[in-house]
Amino acid sequence: MDIYLVPAGRHHYGLYCEVEDRRPSPEDAARQGWRAALSRRFHQGLAFLEAERRGRLAKATAAERRTRLQRLRDRALGWLAERVAEQRLLWFLRSEREVRAHHPDDMPADDAERWVRSELRRDGLRHLVWMFVDGGIYLASLPLTPIPGPNVLSLYFSFRAIGHFLSWLGARHGLRHVAWHYAASGPLAELRRLPGMKPADQAALAREIGARLNLRHLDRFLARMALAGP
């Protein structure tokens, strides 16, 4: 598995990888126990969201007219799919034994290692807290189940709670069981120029670096990082 320490400024980084096309292995599918069952159910929901995201992108380029309700549904599913993209790295990290972390070549490997471990600890704590928050809201929404129609609130927060649980497991696994290897990358260091550039030039540079690193969605990740801030 390859992970990239993407700079957004001099001292701000984000962990990034592209694993959206990966599926659980046959060994994972054959595992027993409540964790395996939970993971399989979650991946079914993940596959649905990924299909919806791709369909939404296709519809955006189509000329057909869409109703207001269809557009609202597409936006809601698109927003949820983007939140899924932010956690996908930790979900797949749960099954890894070795990871290559690419970092800017002006960043010492020791600093990259310290940053990765610090980020995993921070992410693990954050997802643990949100797992309890979303799990509590899910339990509070269960009385709405007898109401006719799908309990959207319950489904949404159960999905989020499971996602945070799997993210917490991934962060913990990355700290305890993964053998990390670090590789310097010149193209990643070039991204430090982004904050001082015009928006159009930022997007062009992000696409260029993404093409050089064979990362198809790097520009979208950088755009999310810019909105989130340091």
C-alpha positions as CSV (number, residue, x, y, z in Angstrom):
1,M,0.0,0.0,0.0
2,D,1.3,3.4,-0.9
3,I,0.4,6.5,1.1
4,Y,1.4,10.1,0.3
5,L,2.2,12.9,2.8
6,V,0.7,15.7,0.8
7,P,1.9,19.2,1.8
8,A,-0.5,22.1,1.9
9,G,1.9,24.8,3.1
10,R,5.2,24.5,4.9
11,H,4.1,22.6,8.0
12,H,0.7,21.2,7.1
13,Y,0.2,17.8,5.6
14,G,-2.5,15.3,4.8
15,L,-2.3,11.6,4.4
16,Y,-3.6,10.5,1.0
17,C,-3.9,7.3,-1.0
18,E,-6.2,6.0,-3.8
19,V,-7.8,2.8,-2.9
20,E,-11.4,3.3,-4.1
21,D,-11.3,0.4,-6.5
22,R,-10.1,-2.1,-4.0
23,R,-12.5,-4.8,-2.7
24,P,-12.3,-7.2,0.3
25,S,-10.1,-10.2,-0.5
26,P,-11.5,-13.8,-0.5
27,E,-9.8,-14.3,2.8
28,D,-11.6,-11.3,4.3
29,A,-14.9,-12.5,2.9
30,A,-14.4,-15.9,4.5
31,R,-13.6,-14.6,8.0
32,Q,-16.1,-15.2,10.8
33,G,-17.1,-13.1,13.8
34,W,-19.0,-9.9,14.5
35,R,-16.2,-7.7,13.2
36,A,-16.0,-9.5,9.9
37,A,-19.8,-9.4,9.5
38,L,-19.8,-5.7,10.4
39,S,-17.1,-5.0,7.8
40,R,-18.9,-6.9,5.1
41,R,-22.1,-5.0,5.7
42,F,-20.3,-1.8,5.7
43,H,-18.5,-2.6,2.4
44,Q,-21.9,-3.3,0.9
45,G,-22.9,0.2,1.8
46,L,-19.6,1.6,0.6
47,A,-20.0,-0.1,-2.8
48,F,-23.5,1.5,-3.1
49,L,-22.1,4.9,-2.3
50,E,-19.3,4.5,-4.7
51,A,-21.7,3.5,-7.5
52,E,-23.9,6.5,-6.6
53,R,-20.9,8.8,-6.7
54,R,-19.9,7.6,-10.2
55,G,-23.4,7.9,-11.4
56,R,-23.7,11.4,-10.0
57,L,-20.5,12.5,-11.9
58,A,-22.0,11.0,-15.1
59,K,-25.3,12.8,-14.6
60,A,-23.5,16.1,-14.1
61,T,-22.1,15.8,-17.7
62,A,-25.4,14.7,-19.2
63,A,-27.8,17.1,-20.9
64,E,-31.0,15.6,-19.5
65,R,-33.1,17.7,-17.2
66,R,-33.5,16.5,-13.6
67,T,-36.1,17.2,-11.0
68,R,-35.4,19.2,-7.9
69,L,-35.8,16.1,-5.7
70,Q,-33.3,14.2,-7.9
71,R,-30.8,17.0,-7.7
72,L,-31.2,17.2,-3.9
73,R,-30.7,13.4,-3.6
74,D,-27.6,13.6,-5.8
75,R,-26.1,16.3,-3.7
76,A,-26.8,14.4,-0.4
77,L,-25.3,11.2,-1.7
78,G,-22.4,13.2,-3.2
79,W,-21.7,14.9,0.2
80,L,-21.7,11.5,2.0
81,A,-19.5,10.0,-0.7
82,E,-16.9,12.8,-0.1
83,R,-17.0,12.1,3.7
84,V,-16.4,8.4,2.9
85,A,-13.4,9.3,0.7
86,E,-11.8,11.1,3.8
87,Q,-11.9,7.9,5.8
88,R,-11.1,5.2,3.2
89,L,-7.4,5.3,3.9
90,L,-7.8,4.2,7.5
91,W,-10.4,1.5,6.6
92,F,-8.0,-0.2,4.2
93,L,-5.1,0.3,6.5
94,R,-6.7,-2.3,8.9
95,S,-5.6,-5.2,6.6
96,E,-2.1,-4.0,5.7
97,R,1.2,-5.3,7.1
98,E,3.7,-3.1,5.2
99,V,3.1,0.5,3.9
100,R,5.3,2.8,1.8
101,A,4.9,6.4,2.8
102,H,6.0,8.9,0.2
103,H,7.1,12.3,1.6
104,P,8.5,15.5,0.1
105,D,12.2,15.2,-0.5
106,D,12.9,18.3,1.5
107,M,11.5,16.5,4.6
108,P,13.7,14.1,6.5
109,A,12.4,10.5,6.9
110,D,12.6,10.8,10.7
111,D,10.3,13.8,10.6
112,A,7.9,12.1,8.2
113,E,7.7,9.1,10.6
114,R,7.0,11.3,13.6
115,W,4.3,13.2,11.6
116,V,2.6,10.0,10.4
117,R,2.5,8.5,13.9
118,S,1.2,11.7,15.4
119,E,-1.5,11.9,12.7
120,L,-2.6,8.4,13.3
121,R,-2.9,9.0,17.0
122,R,-4.9,12.1,16.4
123,D,-7.2,10.4,13.9
124,G,-7.7,7.4,16.2
125,L,-8.8,9.6,19.1
126,R,-11.1,11.7,16.8
127,H,-12.8,8.7,15.3
128,L,-13.2,7.1,18.7
129,V,-15.0,10.1,20.0
130,W,-17.3,10.5,16.9
131,M,-18.1,6.7,17.0
132,F,-19.7,7.2,20.4
133,V,-21.4,10.4,19.3
134,D,-22.9,8.9,16.2
135,G,-23.7,5.6,18.0
136,G,-25.6,7.5,20.6
137,I,-27.6,9.4,18.0
138,Y,-28.3,6.0,16.2
139,L,-29.7,4.5,19.4
140,A,-31.8,7.6,20.1
141,S,-33.3,7.3,16.5
142,L,-34.4,3.7,16.9
143,P,-37.8,4.6,18.3
144,L,-38.6,6.1,14.9
145,T,-38.3,2.7,13.2
146,P,-42.0,1.8,13.4
147,I,-42.8,4.9,11.3
148,P,-43.7,3.8,7.7
149,G,-40.8,4.2,5.2
150,P,-37.1,3.8,5.7
151,N,-35.6,5.3,8.9
152,V,-33.1,7.5,7.1
153,L,-31.8,9.0,10.3
154,S,-31.0,5.6,11.8
155,L,-29.4,4.3,8.6
156,Y,-27.3,7.4,8.3
157,F,-25.9,7.5,11.8
158,S,-25.4,3.7,12.0
159,F,-23.3,4.0,8.8
160,R,-21.3,6.9,10.3
161,A,-20.8,5.0,13.6
162,I,-19.5,1.9,11.8
163,G,-17.3,4.1,9.6
164,H,-15.7,5.8,12.6
165,F,-15.2,2.4,14.3
166,L,-13.4,1.0,11.3
167,S,-11.3,4.2,11.0
168,W,-10.3,3.9,14.7
169,L,-9.3,0.2,14.1
170,G,-7.3,1.3,11.1
171,A,-5.4,4.0,13.0
172,R,-4.7,1.6,15.9
173,H,-3.5,-1.1,13.5
174,G,-1.3,1.4,11.7
175,L,0.4,2.4,14.9
176,R,0.8,-1.2,16.3
177,H,1.2,-3.6,13.5
178,V,2.3,-1.9,10.2
179,A,5.9,-1.9,9.1
180,W,6.4,1.6,7.6
181,H,8.9,2.4,4.9
182,Y,9.6,6.0,3.8
183,A,10.5,7.2,0.3
184,A,11.4,10.8,-0.7
185,S,9.4,12.3,-3.5
186,G,10.4,15.4,-5.5
187,P,6.9,16.0,-7.0
188,L,5.3,16.2,-3.6
189,A,7.8,18.9,-2.6
190,E,6.6,21.0,-5.5
191,L,3.2,21.2,-4.0
192,R,4.6,23.6,-1.4
193,R,4.2,26.3,-4.0
194,L,0.4,26.1,-4.0
195,P,-0.4,28.6,-1.3
196,G,1.2,31.5,-3.1
197,M,-0.4,30.7,-6.5
198,K,-3.6,31.9,-8.2
199,P,-6.5,29.3,-8.0
200,A,-6.3,28.4,-11.6
201,D,-2.6,27.8,-11.4
202,Q,-3.1,25.8,-8.2
203,A,-5.5,23.5,-9.9
204,A,-3.2,23.1,-12.9
205,L,-0.2,22.2,-10.7
206,A,-2.3,19.8,-8.7
207,R,-3.4,18.0,-11.8
208,E,0.2,17.9,-13.2
209,I,1.6,16.4,-10.0
210,G,-1.3,14.0,-9.8
211,A,-0.5,12.8,-13.3
212,R,3.2,12.4,-12.5
213,L,2.4,10.4,-9.4
214,N,-0.5,8.5,-11.1
215,L,-3.0,9.9,-8.6
216,R,-6.2,10.6,-10.4
217,H,-8.0,12.5,-7.7
218,L,-5.1,14.4,-6.0
219,D,-6.5,17.8,-7.1
220,R,-9.8,17.1,-5.4
221,F,-8.0,16.1,-2.2
222,L,-5.9,19.3,-2.2
223,A,-9.1,21.3,-2.7
224,R,-10.6,19.7,0.4
225,M,-7.5,20.4,2.3
226,A,-7.5,24.0,1.3
227,L,-11.1,24.4,2.5
228,A,-10.4,22.6,5.8
229,G,-7.4,24.9,6.5
230,P,-4.3,24.0,8.7
